[in-house]
Amino acid sequence: MLTSKQRAYLRGLAAGEETILLIGKGDISENIITQAREALKARELIKGKVLENSLLSPQEACDTLCAACRAEGVQVIGSKFVLYKRNEKKPIIELPKASSKK
């Protein structure tokens, strides 16, 4: 589970990322899930966009892909969403540590 500080850090990183996942007409296919999994493995952080002709809302697309890829939704803004999944073998992104103070 991401902390708000980590989420904010990832949002900052995502701002410079290109949108690589496009969700169009119809549901999220196995092909899109595979594409998202591979991109998450290689990059850890990916940005997607739901096109106007899609039947899914950006939040629904984000939630569906999070469940399918075991990733975390970082944010949903307008038609775009950002997913994060840490690569356990070769982590790329160093997240800020969760503070232990309450």
Buried (B, 14 or more C-beta within 10 A) or exposed (E): EBEEEBBEBBBEBBEEEEBEBEBBEEEBEEEBBEBBBEBBBEBBBBBBBBEEEBEBEBEBBBBBBBEBBEBBBBBBEEBBBBBBBBEEEEEEBEBEEEEEEE
